[in-house]
Amino acid sequence: MIIDQIFTSSNTKSEKSFKAVKNSETATRSIVKAISWRIVGTIDTILISWFITGKITMALSIGLVEVVTKMVLYFFHERVWNLIKWGKH
């Protein structure tokens, strides 16, 4: 199937390991990207929550929960996409 082709690789000698692939990202880079994106996203969530609730404490509480859960989700999402060969050169 197509999914099998995306996730599996041929066993040729020219094939590089995950760490050796030029377009792959390190786990550290993925973590830094996740943190920087979550700062932007959390500010957005806090502002929207404040606008809707009218309470800054409620908005900050929502933002705190959101930042933790979405950073974890983004990290794993990014790592999975690094395994997918589609669209890479």
BELDA-V503282 format. One record per pair of residues at least 12 apart in sequence whose C-alpha atoms are under 7 Angstrom apart, sorted by the first residue. I is the first residue (numbers start at 0). J is the second residue. If there is no record, write none. Layout:
BEGIN
i->{I I}
j->{J J}
END
This chain:
BEGIN
i->{5 5 5 6 6 23 29 29 30 33 33 33 34 37 37 41 41 41 44 45 45 45 45}
j->{83 84 85 82 83 81 74 77 74 70 73 74 70 66 70 62 65 66 62 58 59 61 62}
END
